[in-house]
C-alpha cells in the first residue's frame, strides 16, 4: 500500500525549501512568493501527482550492452510520497530489489538508489546517488554523483543520473558517465497506468 501524506501546509513548507536557493536576486511579492516558480517545485509536484500509480517501460539506450533487462517486464511504481521523500520501486521481472528515492535538501534535490535482497538485507552496493547542481528545469533534473558514491564505487564518481517527466506522456530515468561511453535510459508510458507490482523486497 502506498502512502500519500502531502497536505497543503506541507507543500508550502517544501516550496520554501526548494525556492530558498532559487530566489537569490529575484523579486518577491507581498505574499513572499518568487516572481517565477521554482522549476524544482514544479518537477516535484509532477512527480507527486503520480503517487500510487505504476507504469510499464522499456530500455531505449544501454551502452555498453547489458542483457540484465532483456526479456523482462519493467515497471516503476510511485509507491510512497511522504513530506520531503518520494520512493519509486523499479521492478525488473521478478526482481524487486531496486528503489529510487528522491528527497528534498536545503539546496535542491537528491536521488539515491536502495538495493535490498529478497531476504530483506541490504546489498553492499546501495544508497548511492547524487544531488542536483542548479535548479534544472520543470521537466528534467540531473543528479551528480556525491562523495559517498565516489567512495563506494570509485568508477561511478563521474555518474550523472537524470529523471525526466512529461506529465501524461512519459517518465524517463537515465544515466550517463562523464569521461566514458557508459549510458543507460529507460522510458515509461504515463498514458497507460498498469496494476502495481508486489511491494519491493524488504518492505
C-alpha positions in Angstrom: 0.0 0.0 0.0 1.3 3.4 -0.9 1.2 6.4 1.4 0.4 9.9 0.2 0.6 12.2 3.1 1.1 15.6 1.4 -1.2 18.3 2.7 -1.3 21.9 1.6 0.7 23.2 4.6 3.4 20.6 3.9 3.6 21.6 0.3 4.1 25.1 1.4 7.0 24.1 3.6 8.6 22.1 0.8 8.0 25.1 -1.5 10.0 27.3 0.8 12.8 24.7 1.0 13.0 24.3 -2.8 12.8 28.0 -3.6 15.2 29.4 -0.9 18.2 28.9 -3.1 16.4 30.0 -6.3 15.1 33.3 -5.1 18.5 34.9 -5.0 18.1 38.3 -6.5 14.6 37.8 -8.0 11.7 39.9 -6.9 9.4 38.5 -4.2 5.8 39.7 -4.0 3.9 40.6 -0.8 2.9 37.0 -0.2 6.6 36.0 0.0 6.4 34.1 -3.3 9.1 34.4 -6.0 8.0 36.1 -9.2 9.0 32.9 -11.1 8.0 29.5 -9.8 11.0 27.3 -8.9 11.4 24.6 -11.5 12.3 22.0 -8.8 9.0 22.6 -7.1 7.2 22.2 -10.5 9.2 19.0 -11.0 8.4 17.7 -7.5 4.7 18.3 -7.9 4.7 16.5 -11.2 6.3 13.5 -9.5 4.0 13.7 -6.6 1.0 13.7 -8.9 2.0 10.2 -9.9 1.8 8.8 -6.4 0.1 5.4 -6.2 0.4 4.8 -9.9 2.5 2.2 -11.8 3.7 2.3 -15.4 5.4 -0.2 -17.7 8.6 0.8 -19.5 11.3 -0.2 -21.9 15.1 0.3 -22.2 15.8 2.7 -25.0 19.6 3.0 -24.5 22.1 0.6 -23.0 25.8 1.2 -23.7 27.8 -0.9 -23.3 25.2 -3.6 -23.9 24.0 -5.3 -20.8 21.4 -8.2 -21.1 20.2 -7.8 -17.4 17.0 -6.2 -18.7 16.4 -8.3 -21.8 13.0 -10.1 -21.9 11.9 -8.8 -18.5 8.9 -6.7 -17.7 10.0 -3.3 -16.4 7.6 -1.5 -14.0 8.0 1.6 -11.9 5.6 2.3 -9.1 5.5 5.7 -7.4 4.6 3.9 -4.2 5.3 6.2 -1.2 5.0 10.0 -1.1 5.9 11.5 2.3 7.0 15.0 3.2 10.3 15.6 1.5 10.6 12.0 0.2 9.2 10.0 -2.7 10.0 6.3 -3.2 9.8 4.6 -6.5 10.4 0.9 -6.7 11.6 -0.3 -10.0 10.7 -3.9 -10.8 12.7 -5.9 -13.3 10.8 -9.0 -13.9 10.6 -10.9 -10.6 13.5 -8.9 -9.2 12.1 -6.3 -6.8 15.4 -5.2 -5.3 15.6 -1.7 -6.6 14.0 1.5 -5.3 14.7 5.1 -6.5 14.5 7.5 -3.6 14.0 11.3 -4.3 14.3 13.7 -1.4 14.5 17.4 -0.9 17.6 19.0 0.7 18.3 22.6 1.9 19.7 23.4 -1.6 17.9 21.2 -4.0 17.0 17.5 -4.7 18.8 14.3 -4.1 18.4 10.9 -5.8 19.5 7.7 -4.1 19.3 4.0 -5.1 18.3 1.4 -2.5 19.2 -2.2 -3.3 17.6 -4.8 -1.0 17.9 -8.6 -1.2 14.9 -10.8 -1.2 15.6 -11.8 2.4 15.4 -8.1 3.4 19.1 -7.5 3.8 20.8 -4.5 2.2 23.1 -5.1 -0.7 26.7 -3.9 -0.1 26.3 -1.5 -3.1 23.3 0.6 -2.0 22.3 4.1 -1.1 24.5 5.5 -3.9 23.4 8.5 -6.0 23.8 12.2 -6.2 22.4 15.7 -5.9 21.3 18.5 -8.2 23.5 21.4 -9.2 21.5 24.4 -10.0 17.7 24.4 -10.4 17.3 22.3 -13.5 14.0 22.6 -15.4 10.4 21.9 -14.8 10.7 18.6 -16.7 14.3 17.4 -16.1 16.5 17.2 -13.0 20.1 15.9 -13.1 21.8 14.3 -10.1 25.6 14.3 -10.0 27.4 11.5 -8.0 28.2 12.5 -4.5 31.2 11.8 -2.3 29.6 8.7 -0.7 29.1 7.2 -4.2 32.6 8.0 -5.3 34.0 6.2 -2.2 31.6 3.3 -2.5 32.1 2.8 -6.3 35.1 4.8 -7.5 34.2 4.1 -11.1 30.9 5.8 -10.6 32.4 9.1 -9.5 31.5 10.6 -12.9 27.9 9.4 -12.9 25.1 11.8 -13.7 21.6 10.4 -13.3 18.5 12.2 -14.6 14.8 11.9 -14.2 12.5 13.4 -16.9 8.8 13.9 -16.6 6.4 14.9 -19.3 3.0 14.8 -17.5 0.5 12.5 -19.0 3.1 11.3 -21.6 6.4 9.9 -20.3 8.8 9.4 -17.4 12.4 8.6 -18.1 15.3 7.5 -15.8 18.7 7.8 -17.3 22.4 7.5 -16.5 25.5 8.8 -18.2 29.1 8.6 -17.0 31.3 11.6 -17.8 34.5 10.7 -19.5 33.2 7.3 -20.8 30.6 5.9 -23.2 28.5 4.5 -20.3 24.9 5.4 -20.9 21.5 3.9 -19.9 17.9 5.1 -20.4 14.6 3.5 -19.6 11.3 5.2 -20.6 7.8 4.6 -19.1 4.4 5.4 -20.7 2.5 7.6 -18.4 -0.6 7.5 -20.5 -1.3 3.8 -19.6 -1.1 3.0 -15.9 -0.8 -0.7 -15.0 -1.5 -2.7 -11.9 1.2 -2.0 -9.2 3.6 -4.9 -8.7 4.1 -6.6 -5.3 6.0 -4.5 -2.7 9.7 -4.2 -3.1 11.8 -6.6 -1.2 12.4 -5.6 2.4 9.1 -3.6 2.7 
